[in-house]
Amino acid sequence: MNAPESTPLTAGRRLRAAMAERPLIPFIGVHDVFSASMAGRHFDSLFITGFGFAASHYGLPDIGFITWTDIVDFVRRINTVLPNHNLLVDIDDGYCDPEVACHVVSVLEASGAAGVVLEDQKRPRRCGHFDGKQIMDLDEYLAKLRSVLATRRDLVVVARTDSSDPADIERRIKAFAEAGADAVLVDGLKDLDVVRDLVRSVDRPFCFNQIAGSKSPPYTQNELREAGISLVIYSTPCLFAAQAAMEDAMLDLKARNGTLAGSRVGVKDCTAILQDNLARRNERS
């Protein structure tokens, strides 16, 4: 008699298992496959950041330029070389209407994404830590959220609000939880006491977004864990580190009359990272 087949461990199930086992999961924002390769050497959960992807792929601000086809292609390329990492994907508002949002979620799940973050901003959108955001009517957002939840299979869905009104924030995250969201996120929170109160108000994992120079103070993981945070997103450490390093490298190149002597990283060091990616890709074949 044949033994029953085991249920395959999808990316979504793998992330759900990690959420059940670990008190706090950090997701490191990556803006291209190389930054994902570097971050993936230190962390097993990565965030496909809209801010970073808009900067690296288009050279433009994160105000709605990203197309869903580009973000799906990006996720596929990362999953090819990092097949065992948890990929949480920023999908903005789902790229407009509920039908498109559902299609994007379905394709992302098939492409190896473990989760998505769906926000309630209206277009034209902007970075969550900037002023001037416009928020969808709650019923409009809930209709989209419920459609996405009905479409996904194992994918983790984080429902995000960009509201800044305290009463409206609590009303929204409670509605997100009641609709079945797997986790909630309030962008731009400035006070851990407020975070604690919001965490207590919903029976869902709470996600916190950290970005350097933003509205939210730079809390430690211990502080966030103590406040009840379960998931913490670091949106842009790779992008900002790359910006600083490239600026320093260009200034140094000019100051040293063009010599590359003494460079911290050489061709062998970089190629070693790429060869590791190639080996993981070949293991999948």
N, C-alpha and C positions, 0 to 999 in steps of 0.2 A: 504494500500500500504506500503510495507516494505521500510524503510529508506535505502539509499545507504550505503554500508559498508565503514567504514573509512579505509584509507591506513595504514597498521601497521607501527609503528615507529621502523624501523630497527636500529641496532647499527650505521650504516653508516649515516642514516638520522638524528639520534640524534646528532652525531658529527657535521654534516653539519649545523644543526640548531644552535649549540653552536658557531661555527665559524662565523656565520652570526650575532650573538647577542653580542658576547664578543670581545673586542679589542685585548685581548691576552689570550691564553690558555696554562698553564703550564702542561706538561706531566712528571710525576715522574717515573724514571726508577726503575723497580722491577726485582728481580732475582729469586724469588720463591714465592709460594702462601702466605707464612706468611708475607714476606715483602710487597706484594701487599695488604694484609689485613691491615697492619699498615699504609701504605701510603694512602690507600683508605679511612681511617678515616678522612683525612685532605684534600684530593684532589679527584676530580671526574674523572680525566683523567690520565691514567697510560701508561708508555712506556715499552714494552717488549724488553729489551735491550739485544742485542747479546753479548756484553762484559760481562754483569752480568750473563746471562744464561750460557754462556760457562764456566764461573768461578764456578758457583754453581752446574751445572748439570754434568760437566765433570772434573772440576778442572784444566782447560787448558786455554791458551790464546785464544782470539777471532781471529783465523786465518783460519777459514773455517771448523772447526770440527762439527758445528751444523748441524743436519739433519732436514729436514722439518717435518718429522713425530714427532720428539721430540718437536719442537716448537709449532706445532698444538696441541699436547697433553697438553702442558703447558698452552696455551691460553684457552683451554676447561676447565681445572681445575680452572683457575682464574675466568672465566666467570660463573662457577657453584656457586661460593660464592660471586661474585661481579657482578651480572647481569646487573646493571644499570650504570656501569662505562664505560668510553670511553677507549678502549684498542687499542693503536697504536703499531703495531708490526714491528720490525726490521727483514726484510727477506733477508738481504744481497743483493746478485745479483739475488734473486729468485731461488737460489739453482741450478744454471747452465743454462740450455737452456730454451727458451720461453715456451715450452710445459709444463715443470715442474713448471715454475713460474706461469703460468695460473692455473694449477691444485691447487697449494698451495694457491693462492689467493681465488679461489673458495671455498676450504675447510675451510680456515680461516674465510671467511665471514659467512659461514654456522655455524661456531663455536662461533660466537659472537664478532669477531674482528670488530672494527669501522674503522680502517685504517691500511695501511702498508707503510713502507719506502723501496723503491727499489733503490739500488745504482748502480753506473757505474764502480765499481772496477772489475778488472780481478782477477782470482785466480792464485796463492795463495793470498788470501786477508789478510788484517791486520786492526787493529783499525784505524779509520779515522784520529786520531791525532798522528799517527806515520809516520815516513818517509818511503820512499821506495814503496809507493803504485803504482800499475799499473792500467791504466785507459783503459776501452773499447773504441774501435772506436765508434764515436758518432752514426753512422748509425746502428751499431749492437745493441747498447743500445736502440735506438729509436724503433727498430723493436720489441724488448722485451717489452718496455713500452707500445707501441700501442696494442700489444696482451693482456697485462694485463688489460689495460683500456677497451678493448672490452669485456673482460671476466667478470669483476666485475659488480655488480648491483648498490649498493649504497655505497660500500666501498670507503673511501677516499684514494687516492693514492698520496703519497709524493715522488717526483722524486729527488733523491740526486746525486750530483756530488762530487767526491773527487779530482777533478782537482785542481792544485795549480797555474795554469797560468791564470792571470787576463783576458786576451782576450778570452781564451778558456772557462773559467767559464761563462762569459757573453753569449758567443755563445751557450753553452750547456743549460743554464737555459731558454734562449729564445726558444730554440728548444723544451725543455720539456713543456713549456707553450703552444706552438703552437700544440704540439701533444695531449694536453688535460689533462695534469697532474693537479691535484687539488691544489697542493702546491709544492714549490721547497725548497731544502735545499742544502747549500754549506757547507761542513764540514771543520773545521779548520780555519775559518776566524779570523783574529787577530785585525781588525781595524773597528770601527763603521762607519767611513766615507766611507769605502769600502762597508760596509753593506748597508748604505743609498743609495749609487749609484746603487747597484745591485737591491735593492727593487724597485727603480724607473724604472728600465729597464724592468720589467716584470709585467704583469697584473695578478698576482697570489699571494695568501698568501705566505709569506716567513717564513721559519722555521729555527730556530737557535739552535744548539746543545751545551749545557753546560756540561762540565765534569771537575772535579777538577784536577788540575795539568796538564791541556792540553794546546794545542796551543792557544786556545781562552781565553782571559781574563775573569775573573768572573764578568760579567756585572749584574747590577740590572735589575729587570723587568721594572722599569720605564725607564731606559736607553734603553733597547731593544724596548719597546713600542714606545718611541720617535723616534727611528731609523726606525720604520715601521715594526718591527717583529710582526707576528700574532700568531705564535706557537713557544713555547720554550720547548725543550727537556732537562731534567736533567737526564743524562744517568745512573749515578751510585751513587747517594747519599745514597741509602739504603745499597748497597754492601760495600761502603767504610766506612759507619758508623758501619756496622756489623763487618768489619775487625778490626776497631779501638777498638770497645767495647769488642770483644772477646779477643784481645790481652791484653787489660787492665784487663779483668776478670781473665785470666790465670795467669798474673803476680801477681794480688791481691791474688788469691787462694794460690799461692806458698808462698807469703810473709806473709800471715796470718795463716800459718800452717793448711791449708785445711778447715777452717771454712767458712760457708756460712752466718753467722750472719750479719745482716745489708744489705742484698741484696736488691737492689732497686725494683726488680720484683720478685714475687713469683708465685707459681703454680696457685693460684686463679686469679692473674692478667692475666697470659697467657691464662688460660682456658676461661676467659671472652671473649677474642678476638675470640677464636675458637667456643664458643657457639653462638656468633653473626653470624659467618659464617654458622654454622649449621642451624640457624633460617632462614637465607636468602635462603639457599639451599632448606629447607623444604617448603618455600613459593612458590617455583617454581614447586613443585611436584603436 
